[in-house]
């Protein structure tokens, strides 16, 4: 039995269009399945909890949506050892699919799930919030505090994302807001502690990204050396950089060349504790569950088995 969790509104309706294609394939192949359609933000968390609670043995859960839908599902699974995850990407960013070379063609992606030949045990990340109403949140691809999370928050609020997603131009919203916020974003002094030992202070921090995979923001190689199976977080920290120099840095993210810039730190650790002077937005896989000044981010090694 395959349990499909579908976000119909993913990428302004791509989710439901892909589901109609996938459903037709399943029925033509006489595959036993159950379908769960998300109806609101956070619903995929509840659906994953329900599937895990009501079924025994290994659960074959297939996510049809974007990175945000995957994020919700992993936050609803109570025992990762009892889940085999499949993914049919239908989002506007699809950073997880890019990292794992999962086909964006829904029929091909489904074919790999029904006849799997390759699997990976992936690390996950987890943030613990110190002052927010949310106590903790897992993430599959990426998290960040500061500029990149602020961009995510503004993209979520703008009506232009839905409008441009309809013509497959949603990434232009990210780009426009990213450029605007580079010029307007507040910088904050910060202290970080790596693995509970190494303590460093930084001035005028633009962002601190804690990455499991290489990509975020629709294919930006924020952490070009990240390995989702090494049990480590790949940290990118940008500090002490003028606004003009930050603009020059932005296009280098496409190929991961930013890490050679002065003011960009590329770090590796199992856990990072971050204290910011100012309250900052925090994102997990492009979603913004909270703002805070103090968080702890850790890597959870080899958590979930996924079909690739």
N, C-alpha and C positions, 0 to 999 in steps of 0.2 A: 504494500500500500504506500503510495506517495501522497504526502501532505503538502499541498501548494498554498503558500501565503502570497496573495497577490495585492499589490498596491495599484488600483485602477487609475489613480491620478498621477502616477509617476511620469515625469516629463510631459506634463499637460495632456495626459490621455494615452501615451504610448503603452503604459502598463495594461490597460484593458484591451487595446488593439492586439498586443502580443499574446494576451491570455486567450483571446478567441482563436488565434493561430495554434497555440499550444494545445488548447482543449480539443480542437479538431484532430490534431495528430494523436493525442492520447486515445480518443474514441476510435479512430481508425485502426489503432494497434491493440484495442481491447485492454488497455492498461487500467488497473484499478487505482483510483485516486479519490482524494477528498479536496475540495477547494474552499479556501477561506479568503473572503474579500475584506480588505481593511476599509473602515468607514470614517476614521478620524485619526489624528496624530496620536501615537502611542498604542493604537489598536493592535499592531503587529506584535508588540510585547505580550499583550493579553492572549492573543491567538497562539503564540509559541508556548506560553505557559499552559494553555488548555490542551494543546496537542501532547505535551510532555506528561501532563497529569492524567489524561484519559487513555493513554496507550502504553502497553508494556513492550519490553524488548527494544531493539534498535528502531528509532524513528527516522524515516527518510523524509526530511523536510526540505522543500524546494522553495527558494525565495524568488519571486518574479517582481522586480522593482528596481530601485536604485540603491546606492550605498546607504542612504538613510533607512531604507526598509531592512537591509541586512543588519544595520546597527540595532534596530528595534528587536529583531528576531534574536540576536545573540544575547540581548538583555532579558529575554523571556525564557531562555533555556536554563533549566536547573541542574542538569547533569550532562555535560558535553560528551561523556563516554558513551551515552545512549543515543547519540544523534549522528546521522550522516547527512551532511549539508550539500545541497545542490543550488546552483545560482543561474538564473536567466536574467541577464542585465537589461533593464528597461528604463534607466535613469538618464539624467542629463549629464552626469559626470562619469559614472562607471569606472572609478579608479581601481576598485578591487578587481574587476574584470580585466582591466589593462595590465595590472600587475601579474595576474595569473594566466594571462592569454586565453581567457574564456571568450568564446565567440559571441559577438553581438547579434548574430543571426539566431532568432529564437528556436528555429527548427534544429539547427546544428547544436545549439546549447542543450536542447532537450535530448537529442540523440546521444550526447556524451553522458547525460544523466541516466538514461535508460540502459545504456550499455557502457558502464564506466570501465576505463582501463587505467587511469591515473588518479591517484589521491595524494593529498598532502595534509599533514598535521600542522595547522597554523597557530602561531602565537596570537594572542589577543592582548589588548591594553586595558587598563582599568584606572580611572581617575577617582580619587577620594577628595571630596570638597570639604573645606573647613567651616565655611560660614553660610553656604547656600542651603536652600530648602532641600535640594537633591543631595543625598549623602554620597552616592557613588554612581559611576556609569562606565560600562565597558565600551570598547571601540574595536573595530576590525582593521581599519586602514590607518587612521590618523587622528590626532587631536592637536589642539593648539590653544594658546592663550595670547591675547593681544590682537595684532592687526589681522591675521588670517581669520580668526574667529569673528572679529568685528565685520569683516567683509561678508562672511556667511550669514550673520544676523541681518545685515542690511539687504542681502539678496533674498532672504526668506520673506522680508516685508514688502519688497517692491512688486507691484502688479506687472512690471515689464517682463519678469521671468516667465510667467505663464504665456504671455503674448508671444514672446520670441521663441519659446520652446515649440510652439505650434508650427513654426516655420524652420525648425531645427537650427535656431540661432541663439539658443539660450546662453551659450558661453560668452556672448558679447556683453550680457548683463554683468557677469563676473568681472570681465575685463574692465568695463567702464567704472564699476564701483571700486575695483582694486586700484585703478589709477587715481581716482578721486580721493580715496582714503589714504593713499601714500602721502598725499599732500596735506591731508587734514588730521590724520590719526594722531592721537596723543601717545607720546612715549612715556615709559615709566621705568624708574630704577627698580632693580630686582636682585634678589639673592637666590642662588640655586645650590642645592646639596645633592651630589651624585652618590648613589649607593650608600647613603648615610655617613659618608666619610669626607669627600672632597667638597669644600664650600667655596663658592666664588660669588663675587658681587659684580654687577654690570650696570652701567649708566645708559639712560635713554634706550631702553629695550623696545624694539618694534614688535617682535614676536618671539615666542618659544614654541616650536612644534615638536611634538613627541610622536614619532612615526613607527609603525609596524611594517608598512609597505612603502614603496618609493614615492607614490603619487598622491596628490590631493588637488582639490580645486579644478578637476576636469583635465588631469594629465600633466600638471606641474610637478616636475621631479624634485620635490622639496628635500628628499633624503635619497640621493642617487645610489648610495651604498647600502640601503636598508635590505635586510634579508628577513622575510616573515617566519623563518624557521630557526633563527639563531638564538632565541631566548633573550634578545636585547631590544631596547628602544634605541632608535636612531634619532638624535636630537639635533635640530637646527635652531640656532639662537642668533638673532640679528640685533646688534646694539651699536650705539654711538655713531650712527650713520645719518648724514644730512638728508633732507627730503629730495634734493636733486639727485644725489648719489643713489638713493633708494629707487628712484625712477629708472635709473640706468640698470640697477640690479634686476628689476622685474622680468625683462625678457630672457635673462640668463636662466631663469627657473625652468624654462621649457626643456633644456638639455642638462639641467643639474650643474651648470657651470658657476653658479653663485657661490659655491663653497670655497672658491679660491679668492673671494673678495676679502679685503680687510674689514673687520667688523662682523664677519659671519663665522660662527663657531659650529663645527660639526663634531658632536660628541656621541659616545656610546655608553649605555649603562643599563642596569636592570631596573633601577628606580631613580626618579628625580623628584625632589621636593622644591617647589617654586613659591617664593614669596614676592609679591609685587607691591609697590608703594600705593598704587591706585587700583581700584576695582576694575577688572577687565573681563570682557566676554571670553567664554571658553567653548570650543566646539569639539564634538566627537563625530567623526565621519561626516562633517559638513552640517550637522545639526547643532543647535546651541541650547543645551539644557539649563545653563546657569551662567552667572557671572560671580567672580570671587576674587579675593586677593591672595589666597593661599590654597594650593592644591598639592596632592601627591599623586604622581603617575607611576605605575609599575607595569612591567611586562608579565603576562601570564603565559608561560611557555607551553607549546604543543597542546593547545586547548581543544581545538575542534578539527575534525576530519572533514575535508571538503573534496568534492569531485572536481577535477580540473580538466 
